[in-house]
Amino acid sequence: MRLTNIIVGATLLEAAIAAPAVHQHKRDVVTTTVQAKVTVVVGSDGSAINQPPAADAPAGAVTTISTAPAVEATSSAPAQAAVASSEVSSSSTSASRSESASSVSSSNSASSSGSSSDSSVSIGAAGVKGITYSPYTSSGSCKSASEVKADLASLTDYPVLRLYGVDCDQVANVLQAKSPSQKLFLGIFNVGQIQDGVQTIASAVEKYGSWNDIVTVSVGNELVNGGQATPSQVGQYISTAKSALSAAGYTGSVVSVDTFIAVINNPELCKYSDYMAVNAHAYFDKNTVASDAGTWLLQQIQRVYTACGGEKTVVVTESGWPSQGQTYGVAVPSKQNQKAAVESIIKSCGSDTYLFTAFNDLWKADGPYGVEKYFGVLSN
């Protein structure tokens, strides 16, 4: 059945990276939402009819839009434009979207006997693929090995732990502290020191585990979204990392994590990562309540999948909800709403999502909406 004249909202989301100088693992987010009415024709599977290939679509467009002009994304500006969430009241349409998005989970991630594959990881007791973890104290200093061990004792229900960097001996400390069944999603945050990052990872793996403990290695975090690199530069970083990791004995997935908006506006990124690793937070949509966070996130997964021509698996490497901070549109930070958002994410797309984050990041700046410190799902 065809559904026509469905009016959706187009959202312009602007993100700027301004993290503490010591770690620079996360950004203070500035978000601006501009509403525009557009008309989209969708089929029974929830996808747009007569949609042009992602590579030929104008920047900022993921569906066939009849009115709103496209917004050009540039490598020099941190702001990126994209069609964001649409709220469709028809239950049949929602079901179609869910069914369509679930097909995104088909695995095409790189894997081999020399490592584990992200796609092979099953959902844990927590209901998600994994959770992010940063080993810093409230002052921004490095946590000790014993402090990391104490933290990880609370994270045994999460199959994969995502780390952002190699500083603070975090790879070695987490390898020693994790449960035997847990895997790691590692990160080389500093793209100017990829070789050093690989060496740090390889040394820790050789001493405290094996490459089978590692499901993915990422290079950089939100580089294109932050205006820190062009898509082609990201491709070069991934190529450099792959060569160094292969020489060290790792043959699993290598990606560069960016925002869903950056990928939609820069489909060239789809060529480089072994699968699409994207960060997406419903709070910054402004028009999504906590209980709909999962539905919103599922729509972004589908949009990224479409932008990449249906050729890449999509994994959400960050998604969560703040427990404190300012109300932004209909998005209200609170512990109760954080719980509602997490439950919605688990229900809609938990198998494709890493929750953000394990504990509150009190070492960060508050950010424009006062929320950056307070995404910790295990913090009070």
C-alpha positions, 0 to 999 in steps of 0.5 A: 500500500502506498501512503502519500502526502505524509508531512515530516519535519526537516531538522538542521542539527549543528554540532561543534566540538569543544572538549577539554584539552587533556582528553578531547574525547567528547564535544560540547554540543550546540544544536539548532533546529529549523523546521520545514515542511516537506512531502514524502511518498513512502511504500509499504516498507517505509522507504521513499518511492522513486528515491535517487541513489544516495551518491546522486542525492543533494547534500542534506537529503535522504528522502525525496523532498519536494519543497525544502531546499538542500543544505550544502555541507562543507568540509570547513564548517562543523555544522551538517544538515540532514533530514531528521526524525519524522513522527508518523501517526499511522501504526501500520507505517510505524510497523513498516519502518521497523520492519524495514530498518530491521533488515539493516542488521544483515552482517557485512562487517569484516571478520576473520580468524584473527579477530572477532567481528562486531556483527557476531556479538549477541545482545547481553542481559542489558539488552544492547550491543554494548556501552561506552566507557571512559577511564577518567576521574571527575578532575580529568585525571586517569583512573587507576587499574583498580578503579577501572576494575571496580567500574567494570564490575558493574558492566558485566551485562554489556557484551562489548565495551567501547573505548575512545582512546589509548591513553591512561593505559586504558586498553591494558587495564580494561583487558585485565578487568573485563569478564572473559566473555566481554569484547572490546571496541577500541579507539585511536582518538589522535589521528596524528599518532595512528602508528603509536596508537596501534602499537599501544593496542598491540602491546596490550593485546599481546600481554593481556589478551588476544585479537579475538577480544577485539571486535572493532578498532575506530580511528577518530570520533566525529571528525567530519561532523566537527570539521576536523577532516574531509571524507577523503582524509578519513579514508586515508586515516582508515587505510593507515590504521588497517595497514598497521593493524594488519601488520600487528595481526589484527584483521577485524573491522576498522571504522571511523565513527561520525554522526549520522548527519555527517554520513548522510551529508557525506556518503563518500564516508560509506566507502571507507569503514567496514561498516557504518559506525554512527553517533546519534542522540534523540535529545538533540533532535529537540522534537523527540520525547524520551519515550520515543528515542528508540523510534527516532534512532531506528529512523536514523539507522534507516537513513544512514543505510539508505545514504550508503546505498543499502551496502553497509551494516549500520551500528549506532556507536553512541546513543543515550539521554541526559539525566540532568540539564536544560529542557530543549524543546520537548526533550527533558533531562531527568533520570526517569526520562533517561530510563524511558529513553534507554528502554525505548532504544532497547526495544527498537534497536538495542541489538544495533546500539552502544549506550552512551555512557556507563558513568557520568563524565564529570570531567567535561564542561557542562556544554550549552544545555548543561547536559554533557556530564550527565549521560551516565546510565549507571550513575545516580 
